[in-house]
Amino acid sequence: MKPDDAKERPDSTLVKFRWPLVLIAISLMALIAYLVSLWMAKRAFDETVTRGGAAGRYAAQKAEAMAAKFMQGTITRTFLAAIPEIASTGGGNLELAKSDQTEIFRTEDSKTILWDKIALGKTVSEIRVPVTYRYHLQLSAPWRLQVSGQTCIVIAPSVHPTLPPAIHTDKMEKYSESGWGRFNASDQMAELEKSITPTLSDYAGDPKHLSLVREECRKTVAEFVRTWLLKEDHWRHDRFHSIKVIFADEVEKRPGQMEPTIQLK
């Protein structure tokens, strides 16, 4: 081997491998850039997932809350929670219906003397008076709401008359007559007038008068509950679209045998 050849060998080696080394350096730079881009993409993805996860959790919570309101217990608690606000303007009662009627009060008595041989005549007193009966339920009394498919079944407190009934004295008509031997017409009329208020209070709560207004009371309660369902966004074709109302004293009523009190048209 010549000395000149020994001096030229390192340079010729570098020249020989110059381009492969350049390719390796470029590849390393590209690999580093790729890894950096992957890291940046992963970081952006994680941030997006985190934000999306928060939004997802919020949406899930909203959906869960909405679904929970379909549960019977939650509906009842929410409904009862709304009652104090409504009751504060109505003295704790929900007025349901009224009935205007003209009532007639009449009394008569007759007297005889000498072992019924001589009749002294008969005293008759009569009062005609227009009366307004009003009916209500107590908002503070127990309520129960049941869910049957898309029907909301309301077990409402019993209906009560609002006492005393409203007596329209300005339209009251009085009539009296007495026999030839009788002088007690004014006393009899006074006693009859005193009996009006307690008698009307008894009338208001009897089954006959209650039956006249019961269906109207039922509709009023259904409208009351519908207003609440509208507020909660549950009165819809895809949620609740009918309401059945049963009063607490209607033990014979069965929801499955009842027509809806009101329903969405």
PyRosetta script that sets phi, psi and omega in degrees:
from pyrosetta import init, pose_from_sequence

init()
pose = pose_from_sequence("MKPDDAKERPDSTLVKFRWPLVLIAISLMALIAYLVSLWMAKRAFDETVTRGGAAGRYAAQKAEAMAAKFMQGTITRTFLAAIPEIASTGGGNLELAKSDQTEIFRTEDSKTILWDKIALGKTVSEIRVPVTYRYHLQLSAPWRLQVSGQTCIVIAPSVHPTLPPAIHTDKMEKYSESGWGRFNASDQMAELEKSITPTLSDYAGDPKHLSLVREECRKTVAEFVRTWLLKEDHWRHDRFHSIKVIFADEVEKRPGQMEPTIQLK")
pose.set_psi(1, 135.3)
pose.set_omega(1, -179.8)
pose.set_phi(2, -83.2)
pose.set_psi(2, 148.8)
pose.set_omega(2, 178.6)
pose.set_phi(3, -60.0)
pose.set_psi(3, -35.9)
pose.set_omega(3, -178.8)
pose.set_phi(4, -64.8)
pose.set_psi(4, -36.3)
pose.set_omega(4, 179.0)
pose.set_phi(5, -65.8)
pose.set_psi(5, -35.5)
pose.set_omega(5, -180.0)
pose.set_phi(6, -66.6)
pose.set_psi(6, -33.6)
pose.set_omega(6, 180.0)
pose.set_phi(7, -72.8)
pose.set_psi(7, -31.8)
pose.set_omega(7, -174.5)
pose.set_phi(8, -85.5)
pose.set_psi(8, -13.5)
pose.set_omega(8, -172.3)
pose.set_phi(9, -64.5)
pose.set_psi(9, -43.1)
pose.set_omega(9, 179.5)
pose.set_phi(10, -60.9)
pose.set_psi(10, -44.1)
pose.set_omega(10, -179.1)
pose.set_phi(11, -63.8)
pose.set_psi(11, -40.9)
pose.set_omega(11, -180.0)
pose.set_phi(12, -67.2)
pose.set_psi(12, -30.1)
pose.set_omega(12, 177.9)
pose.set_phi(13, -67.8)
pose.set_psi(13, -44.0)
pose.set_omega(13, 178.5)
pose.set_phi(14, -62.4)
pose.set_psi(14, -40.8)
pose.set_omega(14, 179.9)
pose.set_phi(15, -65.0)
pose.set_psi(15, -38.6)
pose.set_omega(15, -176.9)
pose.set_phi(16, -65.5)
pose.set_psi(16, -39.2)
pose.set_omega(16, -176.4)
pose.set_phi(17, -102.7)
pose.set_psi(17, 12.3)
pose.set_omega(17, -177.6)
pose.set_phi(18, -60.2)
pose.set_psi(18, -50.9)
pose.set_omega(18, -175.9)
pose.set_phi(19, -70.1)
pose.set_psi(19, -38.2)
pose.set_omega(19, 173.0)
pose.set_phi(20, -60.2)
pose.set_psi(20, -39.0)
pose.set_omega(20, 178.2)
pose.set_phi(21, -64.1)
pose.set_psi(21, -38.8)
pose.set_omega(21, 177.7)
pose.set_phi(22, -62.9)
pose.set_psi(22, -42.9)
pose.set_omega(22, 179.4)
pose.set_phi(23, -63.2)
pose.set_psi(23, -40.3)
pose.set_omega(23, 178.5)
pose.set_phi(24, -63.4)
pose.set_psi(24, -43.1)
pose.set_omega(24, -179.8)
pose.set_phi(25, -63.0)
pose.set_psi(25, -42.8)
pose.set_omega(25, 179.2)
pose.set_phi(26, -64.0)
pose.set_psi(26, -40.1)
pose.set_omega(26, 179.5)
pose.set_phi(27, -63.6)
pose.set_psi(27, -41.5)
pose.set_omega(27, 178.4)
pose.set_phi(28, -62.9)
pose.set_psi(28, -41.7)
pose.set_omega(28, 178.9)
pose.set_phi(29, -63.9)
pose.set_psi(29, -41.2)
pose.set_omega(29, 179.0)
pose.set_phi(30, -65.3)
pose.set_psi(30, -39.0)
pose.set_omega(30, 179.4)
pose.set_phi(31, -64.5)
pose.set_psi(31, -43.1)
pose.set_omega(31, 178.7)
pose.set_phi(32, -63.0)
pose.set_psi(32, -43.9)
pose.set_omega(32, 178.9)
pose.set_phi(33, -62.2)
pose.set_psi(33, -38.6)
pose.set_omega(33, 179.3)
pose.set_phi(34, -65.2)
pose.set_psi(34, -43.5)
pose.set_omega(34, 179.6)
pose.set_phi(35, -64.6)
pose.set_psi(35, -39.8)
pose.set_omega(35, 177.4)
pose.set_phi(36, -62.7)
pose.set_psi(36, -43.0)
pose.set_omega(36, 179.7)
pose.set_phi(37, -64.9)
pose.set_psi(37, -37.7)
pose.set_omega(37, 176.4)
pose.set_phi(38, -62.5)
pose.set_psi(38, -42.5)
pose.set_omega(38, -179.5)
pose.set_phi(39, -63.4)
pose.set_psi(39, -42.8)
pose.set_omega(39, 179.8)
pose.set_phi(40, -66.5)
pose.set_psi(40, -39.2)
pose.set_omega(40, 179.1)
pose.set_phi(41, -65.6)
pose.set_psi(41, -40.9)
pose.set_omega(41, 178.9)
pose.set_phi(42, -63.7)
pose.set_psi(42, -40.8)
pose.set_omega(42, 179.7)
pose.set_phi(43, -64.1)
pose.set_psi(43, -43.7)
pose.set_omega(43, 177.8)
pose.set_phi(44, -64.1)
pose.set_psi(44, -39.4)
pose.set_omega(44, 178.9)
pose.set_phi(45, -63.3)
pose.set_psi(45, -44.3)
pose.set_omega(45, 179.7)
pose.set_phi(46, -61.0)
pose.set_psi(46, -40.7)
pose.set_omega(46, 178.9)
pose.set_phi(47, -64.9)
pose.set_psi(47, -40.3)
pose.set_omega(47, 178.7)
pose.set_phi(48, -64.0)
pose.set_psi(48, -43.0)
pose.set_omega(48, 178.6)
pose.set_phi(49, -62.8)
pose.set_psi(49, -40.4)
pose.set_omega(49, 179.5)
pose.set_phi(50, -62.4)
pose.set_psi(50, -46.9)
pose.set_omega(50, 177.9)
pose.set_phi(51, -64.2)
pose.set_psi(51, -44.0)
pose.set_omega(51, 179.3)
pose.set_phi(52, -63.8)
pose.set_psi(52, -36.3)
pose.set_omega(52, 178.4)
pose.set_phi(53, -64.5)
pose.set_psi(53, -40.1)
pose.set_omega(53, 177.2)
pose.set_phi(54, -63.4)
pose.set_psi(54, -43.6)
pose.set_omega(54, 177.7)
pose.set_phi(55, -64.9)
pose.set_psi(55, -38.3)
pose.set_omega(55, 179.0)
pose.set_phi(56, -64.6)
pose.set_psi(56, -42.8)
pose.set_omega(56, 178.5)
pose.set_phi(57, -63.8)
pose.set_psi(57, -39.1)
pose.set_omega(57, 177.8)
pose.set_phi(58, -62.7)
pose.set_psi(58, -45.0)
pose.set_omega(58, 179.2)
pose.set_phi(59, -63.5)
pose.set_psi(59, -39.8)
pose.set_omega(59, 179.2)
pose.set_phi(60, -64.6)
pose.set_psi(60, -40.4)
pose.set_omega(60, 178.5)
pose.set_phi(61, -63.6)
pose.set_psi(61, -41.4)
pose.set_omega(61, 177.9)
pose.set_phi(62, -63.5)
pose.set_psi(62, -43.6)
pose.set_omega(62, 179.7)
pose.set_phi(63, -64.2)
pose.set_psi(63, -40.3)
pose.set_omega(63, 179.9)
pose.set_phi(64, -64.6)
pose.set_psi(64, -41.4)
pose.set_omega(64, 178.9)
pose.set_phi(65, -64.4)
pose.set_psi(65, -40.6)
pose.set_omega(65, 179.3)
pose.set_phi(66, -64.9)
pose.set_psi(66, -42.5)
pose.set_omega(66, 179.2)
pose.set_phi(67, -66.5)
pose.set_psi(67, -34.8)
pose.set_omega(67, -178.2)
pose.set_phi(68, -64.1)
pose.set_psi(68, -29.3)
pose.set_omega(68, -179.2)
pose.set_phi(69, -70.7)
pose.set_psi(69, -13.9)
pose.set_omega(69, 174.6)
pose.set_phi(70, -80.0)
pose.set_psi(70, -12.0)
pose.set_omega(70, -179.0)
pose.set_phi(71, -79.2)
pose.set_psi(71, 141.5)
pose.set_omega(71, -173.2)
pose.set_phi(72, -57.6)
pose.set_psi(72, -48.5)
pose.set_omega(72, -176.9)
pose.set_phi(73, -61.1)
pose.set_psi(73, -43.0)
pose.set_omega(73, -179.3)
pose.set_phi(74, -65.9)
pose.set_psi(74, -41.5)
pose.set_omega(74, 178.7)
pose.set_phi(75, -58.8)
pose.set_psi(75, -45.8)
pose.set_omega(75, -178.6)
pose.set_phi(76, -62.9)
pose.set_psi(76, -44.7)
pose.set_omega(76, -178.1)
pose.set_phi(77, -65.9)
pose.set_psi(77, -41.6)
pose.set_omega(77, 179.0)
pose.set_phi(78, -64.0)
pose.set_psi(78, -42.0)
pose.set_omega(78, -179.8)
pose.set_phi(79, -63.2)
pose.set_psi(79, -46.0)
pose.set_omega(79, -179.7)
pose.set_phi(80, -65.9)
pose.set_psi(80, -32.5)
pose.set_omega(80, 179.2)
pose.set_phi(81, -66.9)
pose.set_psi(81, -26.6)
pose.set_omega(81, 179.8)
pose.set_phi(82, -80.8)
pose.set_psi(82, -17.6)
pose.set_omega(82, -173.9)
pose.set_phi(83, -63.5)
pose.set_psi(83, -45.7)
pose.set_omega(83, -178.0)
pose.set_phi(84, -56.5)
pose.set_psi(84, -37.4)
pose.set_omega(84, 179.3)
pose.set_phi(85, -64.2)
pose.set_psi(85, -41.8)
pose.set_omega(85, 179.7)
pose.set_phi(86, -73.1)
pose.set_psi(86, -40.2)
pose.set_omega(86, -175.5)
pose.set_phi(87, -68.8)
pose.set_psi(87, -22.5)
pose.set_omega(87, -175.6)
pose.set_phi(88, -64.7)
pose.set_psi(88, -21.3)
pose.set_omega(88, 179.0)
pose.set_phi(89, -99.5)
pose.set_psi(89, -3.6)
pose.set_omega(89, -176.2)
pose.set_phi(90, -126.9)
pose.set_psi(90, 17.9)
pose.set_omega(90, 177.3)
pose.set_phi(91, 66.7)
pose.set_psi(91, 20.4)
pose.set_omega(91, 178.6)
pose.set_phi(92, 86.8)
pose.set_psi(92, 0.1)
pose.set_omega(92, 179.8)
pose.set_phi(93, -118.0)
pose.set_psi(93, 148.7)
pose.set_omega(93, 173.0)
pose.set_phi(94, -108.8)
pose.set_psi(94, 112.6)
pose.set_omega(94, 179.9)
pose.set_phi(95, -72.5)
pose.set_psi(95, 131.6)
pose.set_omega(95, -171.4)
pose.set_phi(96, -107.3)
pose.set_psi(96, -45.6)
pose.set_omega(96, -173.9)
pose.set_phi(97, -161.1)
pose.set_psi(97, 164.0)
pose.set_omega(97, 173.4)
pose.set_phi(98, -138.7)
pose.set_psi(98, 157.1)
pose.set_omega(98, -178.9)
pose.set_phi(99, -137.6)
pose.set_psi(99, 123.0)
pose.set_omega(99, 178.4)
pose.set_phi(100, -99.6)
pose.set_psi(100, 124.3)
pose.set_omega(100, -179.5)
pose.set_phi(101, -142.2)
pose.set_psi(101, 158.1)
pose.set_omega(101, 172.9)
pose.set_phi(102, -106.5)
pose.set_psi(102, 118.5)
pose.set_omega(102, -178.4)
pose.set_phi(103, -101.5)
pose.set_psi(103, 146.8)
pose.set_omega(103, -179.0)
pose.set_phi(104, -119.1)
pose.set_psi(104, 126.2)
pose.set_omega(104, 177.5)
pose.set_phi(105, -114.7)
pose.set_psi(105, 130.6)
pose.set_omega(105, -176.4)
pose.set_phi(106, -142.9)
pose.set_psi(106, 138.6)
pose.set_omega(106, 174.4)
pose.set_phi(107, -141.8)
pose.set_psi(107, 148.7)
pose.set_omega(107, 178.9)
pose.set_phi(108, -151.5)
pose.set_psi(108, 150.1)
pose.set_omega(108, 173.8)
pose.set_phi(109, -150.4)
pose.set_psi(109, 153.0)
pose.set_omega(109, -178.8)
pose.set_phi(110, -129.0)
pose.set_psi(110, 155.7)
pose.set_omega(110, -178.9)
pose.set_phi(111, -132.6)
pose.set_psi(111, 146.7)
pose.set_omega(111, 173.4)
pose.set_phi(112, -135.4)
pose.set_psi(112, 162.3)
pose.set_omega(112, 175.7)
pose.set_phi(113, -132.7)
pose.set_psi(113, 171.8)
pose.set_omega(113, 180.0)
pose.set_phi(114, 53.2)
pose.set_psi(114, 58.0)
pose.set_omega(114, 176.6)
pose.set_phi(115, 52.6)
pose.set_psi(115, 48.6)
pose.set_omega(115, 177.5)
pose.set_phi(116, 65.7)
pose.set_psi(116, 19.8)
pose.set_omega(116, 179.9)
pose.set_phi(117, -82.4)
pose.set_psi(117, -33.0)
pose.set_omega(117, -178.0)
pose.set_phi(118, -120.7)
pose.set_psi(118, 122.6)
pose.set_omega(118, 178.4)
pose.set_phi(119, -89.6)
pose.set_psi(119, 129.5)
pose.set_omega(119, 178.0)
pose.set_phi(120, -88.8)
pose.set_psi(120, -4.8)
pose.set_omega(120, 179.2)
pose.set_phi(121, 106.8)
pose.set_psi(121, 179.5)
pose.set_omega(121, -175.0)
pose.set_phi(122, -125.0)
pose.set_psi(122, 137.3)
pose.set_omega(122, 174.7)
pose.set_phi(123, -103.1)
pose.set_psi(123, 128.7)
pose.set_omega(123, -178.4)
pose.set_phi(124, -125.5)
pose.set_psi(124, 131.6)
pose.set_omega(124, 174.5)
pose.set_phi(125, -128.9)
pose.set_psi(125, 138.1)
pose.set_omega(125, -178.8)
pose.set_phi(126, -142.1)
pose.set_psi(126, 139.1)
pose.set_omega(126, 177.4)
pose.set_phi(127, -129.7)
pose.set_psi(127, 129.1)
pose.set_omega(127, 171.7)
pose.set_phi(128, -111.0)
pose.set_psi(128, 127.2)
pose.set_omega(128, -176.7)
pose.set_phi(129, -144.0)
pose.set_psi(129, 130.2)
pose.set_omega(129, 173.0)
pose.set_phi(130, -71.1)
pose.set_psi(130, 138.5)
pose.set_omega(130, -177.2)
pose.set_phi(131, -133.3)
pose.set_psi(131, 140.5)
pose.set_omega(131, 172.5)
pose.set_phi(132, -111.2)
pose.set_psi(132, 115.9)
pose.set_omega(132, 174.7)
pose.set_phi(133, -93.4)
pose.set_psi(133, 132.5)
pose.set_omega(133, 176.6)
pose.set_phi(134, -119.9)
pose.set_psi(134, 148.7)
pose.set_omega(134, -176.8)
pose.set_phi(135, -131.8)
pose.set_psi(135, 145.8)
pose.set_omega(135, -175.4)
pose.set_phi(136, -147.3)
pose.set_psi(136, 171.2)
pose.set_omega(136, 166.4)
pose.set_phi(137, -129.4)
pose.set_psi(137, 159.4)
pose.set_omega(137, -179.0)
pose.set_phi(138, -89.7)
pose.set_psi(138, 119.9)
pose.set_omega(138, -179.4)
pose.set_phi(139, -66.5)
pose.set_psi(139, -24.7)
pose.set_omega(139, -179.4)
pose.set_phi(140, -81.4)
pose.set_psi(140, -10.1)
pose.set_omega(140, 178.6)
pose.set_phi(141, -72.9)
pose.set_psi(141, 162.5)
pose.set_omega(141, -177.2)
pose.set_phi(142, -62.6)
pose.set_psi(142, 135.7)
pose.set_omega(142, 172.9)
pose.set_phi(143, -118.8)
pose.set_psi(143, 151.3)
pose.set_omega(143, 171.6)
pose.set_phi(144, -137.1)
pose.set_psi(144, 133.8)
pose.set_omega(144, 175.8)
pose.set_phi(145, -118.0)
pose.set_psi(145, 130.2)
pose.set_omega(145, 178.7)
pose.set_phi(146, -120.9)
pose.set_psi(146, 151.4)
pose.set_omega(146, -179.7)
pose.set_phi(147, -112.2)
pose.set_psi(147, 125.9)
pose.set_omega(147, 175.9)
pose.set_phi(148, -130.8)
pose.set_psi(148, 96.1)
pose.set_omega(148, -175.0)
pose.set_phi(149, 64.4)
pose.set_psi(149, -120.5)
pose.set_omega(149, 178.4)
pose.set_phi(150, -106.7)
pose.set_psi(150, 24.2)
pose.set_omega(150, 177.0)
pose.set_phi(151, -111.5)
pose.set_psi(151, 131.8)
pose.set_omega(151, 175.6)
pose.set_phi(152, -97.3)
pose.set_psi(152, 116.1)
pose.set_omega(152, -179.4)
pose.set_phi(153, -99.0)
pose.set_psi(153, 121.8)
pose.set_omega(153, -175.8)
pose.set_phi(154, -108.0)
pose.set_psi(154, 119.2)
pose.set_omega(154, 171.7)
pose.set_phi(155, -97.9)
pose.set_psi(155, 100.2)
pose.set_omega(155, -172.1)
pose.set_phi(156, -97.0)
pose.set_psi(156, 158.1)
pose.set_omega(156, 174.9)
pose.set_phi(157, -59.9)
pose.set_psi(157, 160.6)
pose.set_omega(157, -179.2)
pose.set_phi(158, -66.6)
pose.set_psi(158, 154.5)
pose.set_omega(158, 178.0)
pose.set_phi(159, -82.2)
pose.set_psi(159, 137.2)
pose.set_omega(159, 178.2)
pose.set_phi(160, -127.9)
pose.set_psi(160, 147.2)
pose.set_omega(160, 173.7)
pose.set_phi(161, -74.6)
pose.set_psi(161, 143.3)
pose.set_omega(161, 174.2)
pose.set_phi(162, -86.0)
pose.set_psi(162, 117.2)
pose.set_omega(162, -172.1)
pose.set_phi(163, -110.7)
pose.set_psi(163, 147.6)
pose.set_omega(163, -6.4)
pose.set_phi(164, -78.7)
pose.set_psi(164, 159.8)
pose.set_omega(164, 175.2)
pose.set_phi(165, -61.8)
pose.set_psi(165, 156.0)
pose.set_omega(165, 179.4)
pose.set_phi(166, -81.2)
pose.set_psi(166, 116.7)
pose.set_omega(166, -179.4)
pose.set_phi(167, -100.2)
pose.set_psi(167, 123.0)
pose.set_omega(167, -177.7)
pose.set_phi(168, -89.8)
pose.set_psi(168, 83.8)
pose.set_omega(168, -175.1)
pose.set_phi(169, -65.4)
pose.set_psi(169, -24.2)
pose.set_omega(169, -179.8)
pose.set_phi(170, -67.8)
pose.set_psi(170, -17.5)
pose.set_omega(170, 179.4)
pose.set_phi(171, -113.3)
pose.set_psi(171, 15.5)
pose.set_omega(171, -179.5)
pose.set_phi(172, -72.6)
pose.set_psi(172, 138.3)
pose.set_omega(172, 177.8)
pose.set_phi(173, -119.5)
pose.set_psi(173, 133.6)
pose.set_omega(173, -178.4)
pose.set_phi(174, -121.8)
pose.set_psi(174, 147.0)
pose.set_omega(174, 178.7)
pose.set_phi(175, -145.5)
pose.set_psi(175, 135.0)
pose.set_omega(175, 178.6)
pose.set_phi(176, -140.4)
pose.set_psi(176, 149.1)
pose.set_omega(176, 170.6)
pose.set_phi(177, -152.4)
pose.set_psi(177, 151.4)
pose.set_omega(177, -179.0)
pose.set_phi(178, -143.0)
pose.set_psi(178, 151.4)
pose.set_omega(178, 179.8)
pose.set_phi(179, -72.2)
pose.set_psi(179, 174.5)
pose.set_omega(179, -173.5)
pose.set_phi(180, -63.3)
pose.set_psi(180, -27.7)
pose.set_omega(180, -178.7)
pose.set_phi(181, -107.8)
pose.set_psi(181, 18.9)
pose.set_omega(181, -177.9)
pose.set_phi(182, -116.3)
pose.set_psi(182, 140.9)
pose.set_omega(182, -177.7)
pose.set_phi(183, -137.0)
pose.set_psi(183, 28.0)
pose.set_omega(183, -174.4)
pose.set_phi(184, -112.1)
pose.set_psi(184, 19.3)
pose.set_omega(184, -175.4)
pose.set_phi(185, -61.7)
pose.set_psi(185, -43.7)
pose.set_omega(185, -177.9)
pose.set_phi(186, -66.1)
pose.set_psi(186, -40.7)
pose.set_omega(186, 177.6)
pose.set_phi(187, -65.0)
pose.set_psi(187, -41.0)
pose.set_omega(187, 179.5)
pose.set_phi(188, -64.5)
pose.set_psi(188, -41.0)
pose.set_omega(188, 178.4)
pose.set_phi(189, -64.4)
pose.set_psi(189, -40.7)
pose.set_omega(189, 179.1)
pose.set_phi(190, -62.5)
pose.set_psi(190, -42.7)
pose.set_omega(190, 178.1)
pose.set_phi(191, -64.9)
pose.set_psi(191, -37.8)
pose.set_omega(191, 179.3)
pose.set_phi(192, -65.9)
pose.set_psi(192, -41.5)
pose.set_omega(192, 178.3)
pose.set_phi(193, -62.8)
pose.set_psi(193, -40.1)
pose.set_omega(193, -180.0)
pose.set_phi(194, -63.7)
pose.set_psi(194, -26.9)
pose.set_omega(194, -176.8)
pose.set_phi(195, -83.1)
pose.set_psi(195, -10.4)
pose.set_omega(195, -172.1)
pose.set_phi(196, -62.3)
pose.set_psi(196, -53.9)
pose.set_omega(196, -174.3)
pose.set_phi(197, -61.1)
pose.set_psi(197, -50.8)
pose.set_omega(197, 178.6)
pose.set_phi(198, -64.3)
pose.set_psi(198, -33.7)
pose.set_omega(198, 179.3)
pose.set_phi(199, -67.9)
pose.set_psi(199, -43.1)
pose.set_omega(199, 178.7)
pose.set_phi(200, -65.2)
pose.set_psi(200, -35.2)
pose.set_omega(200, 177.4)
pose.set_phi(201, -63.1)
pose.set_psi(201, -38.6)
pose.set_omega(201, 175.9)
pose.set_phi(202, -68.1)
pose.set_psi(202, -42.1)
pose.set_omega(202, 178.8)
pose.set_phi(203, -57.8)
pose.set_psi(203, -42.9)
pose.set_omega(203, -173.1)
pose.set_phi(204, -58.0)
pose.set_psi(204, -34.2)
pose.set_omega(204, -176.4)
pose.set_phi(205, -97.7)
pose.set_psi(205, 3.2)
pose.set_omega(205, -178.7)
pose.set_phi(206, -77.8)
pose.set_psi(206, 156.7)
pose.set_omega(206, -175.3)
pose.set_phi(207, -56.1)
pose.set_psi(207, -34.1)
pose.set_omega(207, -178.7)
pose.set_phi(208, -62.6)
pose.set_psi(208, -48.5)
pose.set_omega(208, -179.0)
pose.set_phi(209, -69.6)
pose.set_psi(209, -38.5)
pose.set_omega(209, 178.3)
pose.set_phi(210, -63.1)
pose.set_psi(210, -38.1)
pose.set_omega(210, -178.7)
pose.set_phi(211, -66.1)
pose.set_psi(211, -26.7)
pose.set_omega(211, -179.9)
pose.set_phi(212, -68.6)
pose.set_psi(212, -29.5)
pose.set_omega(212, -173.7)
pose.set_phi(213, -112.3)
pose.set_psi(213, -4.3)
pose.set_omega(213, -171.8)
pose.set_phi(214, -59.1)
pose.set_psi(214, -45.0)
pose.set_omega(214, -177.4)
pose.set_phi(215, -68.0)
pose.set_psi(215, -35.6)
pose.set_omega(215, 176.2)
pose.set_phi(216, -66.4)
pose.set_psi(216, -38.4)
pose.set_omega(216, 175.6)
pose.set_phi(217, -62.0)
pose.set_psi(217, -39.9)
pose.set_omega(217, -179.4)
pose.set_phi(218, -62.1)
pose.set_psi(218, -42.3)
pose.set_omega(218, 179.5)
pose.set_phi(219, -66.0)
pose.set_psi(219, -38.8)
pose.set_omega(219, 179.9)
pose.set_phi(220, -63.8)
pose.set_psi(220, -42.3)
pose.set_omega(220, 177.7)
pose.set_phi(221, -63.8)
pose.set_psi(221, -41.2)
pose.set_omega(221, 179.1)
pose.set_phi(222, -62.0)
pose.set_psi(222, -41.0)
pose.set_omega(222, 177.7)
pose.set_phi(223, -65.6)
pose.set_psi(223, -37.6)
pose.set_omega(223, 177.7)
pose.set_phi(224, -60.5)
pose.set_psi(224, -46.2)
pose.set_omega(224, 179.3)
pose.set_phi(225, -69.5)
pose.set_psi(225, -38.0)
pose.set_omega(225, 178.7)
pose.set_phi(226, -60.7)
pose.set_psi(226, -39.4)
pose.set_omega(226, 177.4)
pose.set_phi(227, -59.3)
pose.set_psi(227, -40.6)
pose.set_omega(227, 177.6)
pose.set_phi(228, -67.3)
pose.set_psi(228, -42.1)
pose.set_omega(228, 179.2)
pose.set_phi(229, -63.2)
pose.set_psi(229, -38.1)
pose.set_omega(229, 176.4)
pose.set_phi(230, -61.7)
pose.set_psi(230, -42.4)
pose.set_omega(230, 179.3)
pose.set_phi(231, -62.0)
pose.set_psi(231, -36.0)
pose.set_omega(231, -179.6)
pose.set_phi(232, -88.0)
pose.set_psi(232, 3.5)
pose.set_omega(232, -178.7)
pose.set_phi(233, 59.9)
pose.set_psi(233, 41.1)
pose.set_omega(233, 178.5)
pose.set_phi(234, -113.3)
pose.set_psi(234, -6.6)
pose.set_omega(234, -179.1)
pose.set_phi(235, -91.1)
pose.set_psi(235, 83.0)
pose.set_omega(235, -174.8)
pose.set_phi(236, -148.4)
pose.set_psi(236, 159.9)
pose.set_omega(236, -179.8)
pose.set_phi(237, -61.9)
pose.set_psi(237, -29.8)
pose.set_omega(237, -178.6)
pose.set_phi(238, -93.2)
pose.set_psi(238, 6.1)
pose.set_omega(238, 176.9)
pose.set_phi(239, -130.3)
pose.set_psi(239, -110.5)
pose.set_omega(239, 176.4)
pose.set_phi(240, -94.9)
pose.set_psi(240, 130.2)
pose.set_omega(240, 177.5)
pose.set_phi(241, -130.3)
pose.set_psi(241, 9.6)
pose.set_omega(241, 173.1)
pose.set_phi(242, -153.5)
pose.set_psi(242, 153.6)
pose.set_omega(242, -179.5)
pose.set_phi(243, -132.4)
pose.set_psi(243, 133.9)
pose.set_omega(243, 173.6)
pose.set_phi(244, -118.6)
pose.set_psi(244, 130.3)
pose.set_omega(244, -177.9)
pose.set_phi(245, -113.2)
pose.set_psi(245, 128.2)
pose.set_omega(245, 174.8)
pose.set_phi(246, -125.2)
pose.set_psi(246, 130.1)
pose.set_omega(246, 177.6)
pose.set_phi(247, -84.8)
pose.set_psi(247, 153.6)
pose.set_omega(247, -172.6)
pose.set_phi(248, -59.5)
pose.set_psi(248, -27.6)
pose.set_omega(248, -177.9)
pose.set_phi(249, -89.6)
pose.set_psi(249, 2.6)
pose.set_omega(249, -179.7)
pose.set_phi(250, -95.6)
pose.set_psi(250, 68.6)
pose.set_omega(250, -174.8)
pose.set_phi(251, -67.0)
pose.set_psi(251, -20.1)
pose.set_omega(251, -177.2)
pose.set_phi(252, -84.4)
pose.set_psi(252, -11.0)
pose.set_omega(252, -176.4)
pose.set_phi(253, -75.5)
pose.set_psi(253, 137.5)
pose.set_omega(253, 174.9)
pose.set_phi(254, -122.5)
pose.set_psi(254, 123.8)
pose.set_omega(254, -175.4)
pose.set_phi(255, -54.2)
pose.set_psi(255, -39.1)
pose.set_omega(255, -177.5)
pose.set_phi(256, -66.3)
pose.set_psi(256, -20.6)
pose.set_omega(256, -178.9)
pose.set_phi(257, -97.6)
pose.set_psi(257, -1.3)
pose.set_omega(257, -176.9)
pose.set_phi(258, -96.3)
pose.set_psi(258, 146.4)
pose.set_omega(258, 168.6)
pose.set_phi(259, -78.5)
pose.set_psi(259, 151.2)
pose.set_omega(259, 176.9)
pose.set_phi(260, -58.3)
pose.set_psi(260, 139.4)
pose.set_omega(260, 175.9)
pose.set_phi(261, -67.7)
pose.set_psi(261, -47.0)
pose.set_omega(261, 170.5)
pose.set_phi(262, -140.8)
pose.set_psi(262, 154.8)
pose.set_omega(262, 175.8)
pose.set_phi(263, -147.8)
pose.set_psi(263, 156.5)
pose.set_omega(263, -178.3)
pose.set_phi(264, -70.2)
pose.set_psi(264, 129.2)
pose.set_omega(264, -179.4)
pose.set_phi(265, -81.0)
pose.dump_pdb("model.pdb")
